[in-house]
């Protein structure tokens, strides 16, 4: 009798184990499917990655245009910004490339101003909203020709305005109900990092008796 009870108990235990394993496998599969789904590209994710990559390109250009005859803390800040934004731009474009998507959008900022056009299917027109915070060609040319204190002030002014524009874009992505969790996390990190840098640059600019440029 004892042997039969042991056999029955063993069979029941094995059955319960198989049921538990089946439930675990089902949960794991659904979790995997949900995780994969969360990484599917959405229009806001695509537009944000494309436009922020282009926006970062100009920040890198501004940082590299600044000459070497400036204070070490300014040159060091410019180098750190160039390195950080180069890494972020590479991450954004690596993600786009993974899904076989173009690195730039046919209609910049349409993800931030929905109801316009599909990404990559049209070209931007003159009435399309520009990316916020971008420097003009003339401003970058003046930075290339500037030296010493004048170069420091112009660099800080251009980069503060540029960062504020980047934060505006990142905030739109972070607040969007159509953005994926991954995009929201990256946008929030950008808001934090660029906000800290704006604080540093504002103090440096104030020490040089100058004020930030108005938004554009």
N, C-alpha and C positions, 0 to 999 in steps of 0.2 A: 504493500500500500504506500509505504513511504517512497518507494522508487517511482510509483505512478504519479504521486503528488509532485515529486521533484521534476518528472518529465513534463507534466502539465504546466508547472510553474515556469519551467525553462521555455516552453513553447509560447506561453503568454508573454513572457518577458521579451522574447525575440520578436513577437508580433508588435508589441508596443514600441520596440526600438525601430522597427522598419517604418511604422507610422510616423514616429518622430523624425526619422531621417527624411521621409517623404515630405513632411511639412517644412523641414529646414531647407530642403532642396527647392521647394516651391517658392518660399520666401526669398531665398538667395537669387533665384532666377528673376523674380519680379523686381527685386532690388537692382539687379544688374540691368534689366530693361529700363527701369526708371532712370538709372544713372546714365545710361547711353542716351536716353531721350533728352536729358538735361543738357547734353553736349551738342545736340543738333543745332545748327546755326539758325538764328532768328534774324529778321530784318534789322532790328535795333542793334543786335550784336555785330552784324556784318558792317552796318554803316558806322557804328562807333569805332570799330577796329580800323576800318579804312580811313576815316577822317582823322582819328587821333594819331594814326601813323604819319599822315601828312603834316598835321599840326606839330608833332614831335620833330619832324624833319627840319622845320624852320627854327625851332628852339636850338637844335644842334648847330644849324648854320649861324645863328646869332652868337652862340657861345664860341664858335671857332673863328668868327670874324673879328672878335675882340682881339686887339693887339697884345703884345707881351710887355709893353711899357706902362703897366698899370700896377696897382698895389697887389701884393701876393694874395691877400684874402679875396680880392675880386677875381684874379686869375684862377685861384683854386676853386672858387665857387663856380665859375664858368666851366671848368674842367669836370667838376662833379655833376653838373647839370647835363653836360654833353654825354657823359658816361651813362648816367641813369636813364636818360631818354633814349639813347641808342639801344640799351638793353630792352626797354619797354617796347620800342618800335619793332625790334626783332621778334619779340614775343607775339605781338599783334599780327605781324605779317607771317610768322610761322604758323599761327592758328589759321589764318586765311588760306595759306598754301595747303595746309593739311586737308581742307575741304575743297580745294581746287577753285578758290575764289580769287578775283583780281585784287591787287593791293590797294587800288584806289577806286573811288566811286565815280560813276558818270555824272551824278548830281550831288555834289557835296552838301551835307547838312540836311538832306531830305528825311533822314531818320529822326532828326530833332524837330522837324516841321512836317509831320505826316499829312497825307492827303495830296501829296505832290506827284512823285514819279517813282517807278521801280528802280532799284539800284542797278547800275551798270547797263541800262538800256537806252539812256539818253545822254546828251551832253549838257553841261551847265550853261544857263543863259545869264544875261547881264542882270536880270532881276532876281536871281537866286540869292538867298541870304548868305553872306560870306562867313567863313569860320571866324569866330570871335577872337580878338586879341592879336591877329596877325600883323606883322610889321610890313610896311610898304617897301618896294624896291629902293625907293629914294632913302628911306630911313636906314636900311642895311648898308647902302652906299655911303651914307654919312658916318656910320659906325666904322666902316673900313678905313675911312680917311682920318678919323679922330685919334687923338693921342692923349696919354696921361689922364688928368682929372676929367677932361671933357669926354673921353672914351668911357671912363668909369660911370659917369652920370648917365650917358646915353644908353649904355649896356643895361644898367639897372632899370632904367625907365622902360626900355623895350621888353626886358624879360619879365618885369612885374606885370605889365599889361598882357603879355603873352600867357603867363601862368594863370592870370585871372580868366582869360578866355578858355584855357584848358580846363579850369575848374568848372566853368559854366557848362562845358560839354560833358564833363564827367558827372556833374550833378544831375544833368538831364538823363544820362544813362542810368545812374544809380536810383533815380526816382521813378524810372519807367516801369510800368507793369508788364511791358513786353520784352524786357531784357532778362537774360538768363542769370542765375545766381553767380556764375563765374564772372560775367561782365560786371555785375553789381559789385563784387568783391574787388575786382581790379580798379574800377572807377573810384570806389571808396578809398583805396590805397593812394591813388593819384591825388585825390582831394586833400588827403592828410599830408602827403609829402610836399606837394606844391604849395599848400597853405603855409607849411613851416618855412619853406624857402622864400615865400613872399614876405613873411615876417622878418627874416634875416636881411633881405634886400631892402626893405623899407627903412630899417635902421641904418644900413650903410648909406642909403640915398640921403636920409635926413642928416647924417653926419657930414655930408658934402653940401649941405645947404640947398638941396633940390627936392622937388616933390614928384610923385608919380604922374604919368600921363593920364588923361581921361580915357575911359573905356571906348572901344570901337568895335 
